[in-house]
Amino acid sequence: DTAVSQTPKYLVTQMGNDKSIKCEQNLGHDTMYWYKQDSKKFLKIMFSYNNKELIINETVPNRFSPKSPDKAHLNLHINSLELGDSAVYFCASSRVPNQPQHFGDGTRLSIL
Amino acid sequence: ILNVEQSPQSLHVQEGDSTNFTCSFPSSNFYALHWYRWETAKSPEALFVMTLNGDEKKKGRISATLNTKEGYSYLYIKGSQPEDSATYLCAFRDFNKFYFGSGTKLNVKP
């Protein structure tokens, strides 16, 4: 069973559209994260939730909105997609904020 | 902007060689230092979480040390094998945020 699963794996869409990426973990972890891998391959944290509460909210455009319906899910919704949003987005989880993170396989978002 | 730097950017070694690389991070507001191994077409896999100055961790042929006062961590691989080929990432945590380095890409030739 996949511990941290993201869907879809690939997402190709037009500029201006709204899209969501889903993330689910079956590890019983309390903390979940969203990262964006930039053009220089850096992983940059976007958001983190602990027990469904937002604990990290980096400076990202407010077109990006995370939603955590329960501890096992952290979805990322993006409004009005722009060309610069093209990247690989990784979801991760950890038991508590300072424990090792388990990553999903990434979602490659391409904006046309 | 908080800088986490890893060196070298890439490394090519022969099977059986031992190797090491460096992660440099701010020495203030230290909370933890994570090491991850990232194979191509896979997701990052946790190796170590280090929190105390002087910490040494070991997992098989891979070990890591931590110096929080001077702001660096070393990762060592003894007797490199082709399956060790991957990008090794470090991540610095201050109170509540993670900052990843760009990684050291290791290629081990048989």
HADDOCK unambig.tbl for C-alpha pairs under 7 A between the chains (distance, minus, plus):
assign (segid A and resid 41 and name CA) (segid B and resid 102 and name CA) 6.40 0.50 0.50
assign (segid A and resid 42 and name CA) (segid B and resid 100 and name CA) 6.69 0.50 0.50
assign (segid A and resid 42 and name CA) (segid B and resid 101 and name CA) 6.64 0.50 0.50
assign (segid A and resid 42 and name CA) (segid B and resid 102 and name CA) 5.06 0.50 0.50
assign (segid A and resid 43 and name CA) (segid B and resid 100 and name CA) 5.91 0.50 0.50
assign (segid A and resid 44 and name CA) (segid B and resid 99 and name CA) 6.87 0.50 0.50
assign (segid A and resid 44 and name CA) (segid B and resid 100 and name CA) 6.90 0.50 0.50
assign (segid A and resid 45 and name CA) (segid B and resid 98 and name CA) 6.70 0.50 0.50
assign (segid A and resid 56 and name CA) (segid B and resid 96 and name CA) 6.94 0.50 0.50
assign (segid A and resid 56 and name CA) (segid B and resid 97 and name CA) 6.79 0.50 0.50
assign (segid A and resid 100 and name CA) (segid B and resid 46 and name CA) 5.76 0.50 0.50
assign (segid A and resid 100 and name CA) (segid B and resid 49 and name CA) 6.38 0.50 0.50
assign (segid A and resid 101 and name CA) (segid B and resid 46 and name CA) 6.44 0.50 0.50
assign (segid A and resid 102 and name CA) (segid B and resid 45 and name CA) 6.63 0.50 0.50
assign (segid A and resid 103 and name CA) (segid B and resid 43 and name CA) 5.79 0.50 0.50
assign (segid A and resid 103 and name CA) (segid B and resid 44 and name CA) 6.04 0.50 0.50
assign (segid A and resid 104 and name CA) (segid B and resid 43 and name CA) 6.13 0.50 0.50
assign (segid A and resid 105 and name CA) (segid B and resid 42 and name CA) 6.14 0.50 0.50
assign (segid A and resid 105 and name CA) (segid B and resid 43 and name CA) 5.00 0.50 0.50
